[in-house]
Amino acid sequence: MLNFCVLSRKASPRLIPFLATLVASSLPLAARAAHERPYVADTAQARVIQTIDLPGQATWKQALPVRDGSVFLLRNEGRGETTTPYLLRLPAGSAIPGPFQPDWSGRPDAAQHAARFHPVAMATNSDGSLWLVDQGASGDTPHLLRLDAATGAVIASHELPPEALSAQSRFASLAVHGETAYLADEGGIALVAFDWHRHAATRFFAGYPTSRGHVPLTIDHKVVQAADNRPLTRDIAYLALETDGAWLYEMAPTGPIYRLSSALLTDTTVTPAELMEGVTQWRGIPTIGGITIDNRATLYMTDISEGRLLSFDTGRHPHILLSMPALVQAAMPGWKASTAPGSASGEIYIPVSHQLLRIALP
């Protein structure tokens, strides 16, 4: 297993060139983990138990079940998308999602907040509340919002401090635990830890191989071409955080997955050497549309290179749970605990273009 270094604001100028050289020398192995078991099909397969049509012409980037049984959907950016809301809420037991908007009642400039609302990432916390990264309008400072998942009431709003941002910041994923939010800054190529109680943030891995995509995206067996006709890569875009908040997983869409203790990001006494030793290359992956995690720390990924739902558990067993052509359009999945017969492992909700798939796990 390979270890990769992490840079923080605490790294000394004398140490930085050494760390950069060490990480750069590991690049060939970073993109291809050695001695990994291949993904294999389970005897008992996951199965689609419900297909829900989503409104408008938008495509959807993430599904997020919350504690009350409802499921939130966050749409992708889209040219000309002016009528489809950014957020939908699918109530528990319903097949009809409806628009969901923060309720700014009683707050100054409520109308202005509502007009500039532009969420780009979402997560839930152990208390069942909904957390959003609200990018706002052009030129706004992004905010971290905490909402009541049932009513939309704004419980808290935290402006991201200057040290959380770069000129290129574009947030793609969010995870929350305790008083800390973790943000994947794909545009700024960094992992951000934001302590809203102290209103302080630190950027990690900024521009380093653990945040970079080293392999071109492959969708439906085809390499994706950028506008300049070169193979397209993407940088850090997905996060998964274990239920107790102890371990964080971060990755570019083409992997590999890196695993690290969240204490490395929140403990201000951690040294550069400890940071170097604390990040582990956890697993290689194909091109994925997103990742989620269950309460047993099993990771679930939508493989858009071949159209599969994959899992990787703490015993390091890689599984193919479901194969179907539609999954080459899959986005970020969400896991939901379930007591339904035949679904002891829970359910996965996956946005696929203009539909939401509800999948029972084996």
Residue pairs with C-beta under 8 A, 6 or more apart in sequence:
1 280
1 281
2 26
2 29
2 30
2 33
2 280
2 281
3 276
3 277
3 278
3 279
3 280
3 281
4 23
4 26
4 30
4 209
4 210
4 258
4 276
4 279
4 280
4 281
5 19
5 22
5 23
5 208
5 272
5 275
5 276
5 279
6 204
6 205
6 208
6 210
6 260
6 264
6 275
6 276
6 278
6 279
7 16
7 19
7 204
7 205
7 206
7 208
7 272
7 275
8 202
8 203
8 204
8 270
8 272
8 275
9 163
9 202
9 203
10 268
10 270
10 271
10 272
11 19
11 272
11 275
12 272
15 272
19 272
19 276
20 208
22 276
23 208
23 209
23 210
24 209
26 209
27 209
27 214
29 281
30 209
30 210
30 214
30 256
30 281
31 214
31 215
31 254
31 255
31 256
32 256
32 284
33 256
33 281
33 283
33 284
36 283
36 284
36 318
37 316
37 317
37 318
38 318
39 308
39 310
39 318
39 319
39 320
40 318
40 319
40 320
41 319
41 320
41 323
42 319
42 320
42 321
42 362
44 362
45 321
45 322
45 362
46 309
46 321
46 322
46 348
46 359
46 360
46 361
46 362
47 322
47 359
47 360
48 322
48 324
48 357
48 358
48 359
49 347
49 358
49 359
49 360
50 95
50 357
50 358
51 355
51 356
51 357
51 358
52 90
52 95
52 97
52 355
52 356
52 357
52 358
53 354
53 355
54 60
54 73
54 88
54 97
54 351
54 354
54 355
54 356
55 84
55 88
55 97
56 81
56 83
56 84
56 354
57 78
57 81
57 84
57 354
58 75
58 76
58 78
58 81
58 84
58 354
59 75
59 76
59 78
59 329
59 331
59 351
59 353
59 354
60 73
60 74
60 75
60 76
60 88
60 331
60 351
60 353
60 354
60 356
61 74
61 75
61 76
61 290
61 331
61 332
61 351
62 73
62 74
62 121
62 122
62 290
62 331
62 332
62 334
62 351
63 71
63 72
63 73
63 331
63 332
63 333
63 334
63 349
63 350
63 351
63 356
64 71
64 72
64 73
64 74
64 122
64 123
64 124
64 130
64 334
65 71
65 72
65 124
65 334
65 335
65 336
65 347
65 349
66 72
66 124
66 128
66 129
66 130
66 149
67 124
67 127
67 128
67 149
68 92
68 128
68 149
68 150
69 91
69 92
69 93
69 336
70 89
70 90
70 91
70 92
70 149
70 150
71 89
71 90
71 97
71 334
71 336
71 349
71 356
72 87
72 88
72 89
72 90
72 100
72 122
72 130
72 149
73 87
73 88
73 89
73 90
73 97
73 351
73 356
74 86
74 87
74 119
74 120
74 121
74 122
75 81
75 84
75 85
75 86
75 87
75 88
76 331
78 84
85 99
85 100
85 101
86 117
86 118
86 119
87 99
87 100
87 101
87 119
87 122
87 132
88 97
88 98
88 99
88 100
89 97
89 98
89 99
89 100
89 149
90 96
90 97
90 356
91 98
97 356
100 152
101 114
101 117
101 152
102 113
102 114
102 117
102 132
102 145
102 147
102 152
102 153
102 154
103 151
103 152
103 153
103 154
104 110
104 113
104 114
104 154
105 153
107 113
107 154
116 136
116 137
116 140
117 134
117 136
118 134
118 135
118 136
118 137
119 132
119 133
119 134
119 135
119 145
120 133
120 134
120 135
120 142
120 170
120 171
120 172
121 132
121 133
121 171
121 172
121 173
121 174
121 183
121 184
122 130
122 131
122 132
122 133
122 174
123 131
123 174
123 175
123 176
123 181
124 130
124 131
124 149
124 176
125 131
125 146
125 176
125 177
126 177
126 243
128 149
129 146
129 147
129 148
129 149
129 155
130 146
130 147
130 148
130 149
131 144
131 145
131 146
131 147
131 174
131 176
131 181
132 144
132 145
132 147
132 174
133 142
133 143
133 144
133 145
133 171
133 174
133 183
134 142
134 143
134 144
134 145
135 142
135 171
136 142
136 143
141 159
141 160
141 165
142 159
142 160
142 165
142 169
142 171
143 157
143 158
143 159
143 160
144 157
144 158
144 160
144 181
144 194
144 196
145 154
145 156
145 157
145 158
146 154
146 155
146 156
146 157
147 153
147 154
147 155
148 155
156 196
158 194
158 196
158 199
160 194
160 201
161 194
161 199
161 200
161 201
163 200
163 201
163 202
163 203
164 183
164 192
164 194
164 201
164 203
165 188
166 185
166 187
166 188
166 190
166 203
166 206
167 188
168 187
168 188
168 189
169 185
169 187
169 188
170 185
170 186
170 187
170 188
171 183
171 184
171 185
171 186
171 187
172 184
172 185
172 186
172 236
172 237
172 238
173 183
173 184
173 237
173 238
173 239
173 332
174 181
174 182
174 183
174 184
174 239
175 181
175 182
175 239
175 240
175 241
175 248
176 182
176 241
177 241
177 244
177 245
177 262
178 245
179 195
179 196
179 197
180 193
180 194
180 195
180 196
180 245
180 262
180 265
180 266
181 193
181 194
181 196
182 191
182 192
182 193
182 194
182 239
182 241
182 248
182 262
182 265
183 191
183 192
183 194
183 239
184 191
184 192
184 236
184 237
184 238
184 239
184 250
185 191
185 192
185 203
185 236
186 234
186 235
186 236
186 237
188 203
188 206
189 205
189 206
189 207
189 211
189 212
189 235
189 236
190 203
190 204
190 205
190 206
190 207
190 211
190 236
191 203
191 204
191 205
191 211
191 236
191 239
191 250
191 265
192 201
192 202
192 203
192 204
193 201
193 202
193 204
193 265
193 266
194 200
194 201
195 201
195 266
202 265
204 265
205 211
205 236
205 250
210 236
210 250
210 258
210 279
211 235
211 236
211 250
211 252
212 233
212 235
212 236
212 252
213 233
213 234
213 235
213 252
213 253
213 254
214 233
214 252
214 254
215 233
215 254
215 255
215 287
216 223
216 224
216 231
216 232
216 233
216 254
217 223
217 224
217 231
217 232
217 233
217 234
217 253
217 254
217 287
218 224
218 254
218 286
218 287
218 305
219 287
219 304
219 305
219 328
220 304
220 305
220 306
220 307
220 328
221 305
221 306
223 231
224 231
224 232
225 231
225 232
226 232
233 252
233 254
234 252
234 253
234 254
235 252
236 250
236 251
236 252
237 251
237 252
237 253
238 250
238 251
238 252
238 253
238 288
238 290
238 291
238 332
239 248
239 249
239 250
239 291
240 248
240 249
240 291
240 292
240 293
240 299
241 247
241 248
241 249
241 262
241 293
242 248
242 293
242 297
243 293
243 295
243 297
245 262
246 261
246 262
246 263
247 259
247 260
247 261
247 262
247 297
248 259
248 260
248 261
248 262
248 265
249 257
249 258
249 259
249 282
249 291
249 293
249 299
250 257
250 258
250 260
251 257
251 258
251 285
251 288
251 291
253 287
253 288
253 289
254 285
254 286
254 287
254 288
255 283
255 284
255 285
255 286
255 288
256 281
256 282
256 283
256 284
256 285
257 281
257 282
257 283
257 284
257 285
257 291
257 299
257 312
258 279
258 280
258 281
258 282
259 279
259 280
259 282
260 278
260 279
260 280
261 278
263 270
264 270
264 274
264 275
264 278
264 279
270 278
283 299
283 312
283 316
283 318
285 301
285 303
285 310
286 303
286 305
286 306
286 310
287 303
287 304
287 305
288 301
288 302
288 303
288 304
288 310
289 302
289 303
289 304
289 329
289 330
289 331
289 332
290 301
290 302
290 330
290 331
290 332
290 333
291 299
291 300
291 301
291 302
291 332
291 333
292 299
292 300
292 332
292 333
292 334
292 335
292 348
293 299
293 300
293 335
294 300
294 335
294 337
294 345
294 346
295 337
296 313
296 314
297 313
297 314
298 311
298 312
298 313
298 314
298 345
299 311
299 312
299 313
300 309
300 310
300 311
300 321
300 333
300 335
300 348
301 309
301 310
301 311
301 312
301 333
302 308
302 309
302 310
302 327
302 330
302 331
302 332
302 333
302 350
303 309
303 310
303 327
304 327
304 328
304 329
304 330
305 328
306 323
306 328
307 323
307 324
307 325
307 326
307 327
307 328
307 330
308 320
308 321
308 322
308 323
308 327
309 320
309 321
309 322
309 323
309 327
309 330
309 333
309 348
309 350
309 359
310 318
310 319
310 320
310 321
311 318
311 319
311 321
312 318
312 319
313 319
321 361
321 362
322 359
326 352
326 353
326 357
327 350
327 352
329 352
329 353
330 350
330 351
330 352
331 350
331 351
331 352
332 351
333 348
333 349
333 350
334 348
334 349
334 350
335 346
335 347
335 348
336 346
336 347
336 348
336 349
337 346
338 344
338 346
338 347
338 360
340 347
340 360
342 360
343 360
343 361
344 361
345 361
345 362
346 361
347 358
347 359
347 360
347 361
348 358
348 359
348 361
349 356
349 357
349 358
349 359
350 356
350 357
350 359
351 357
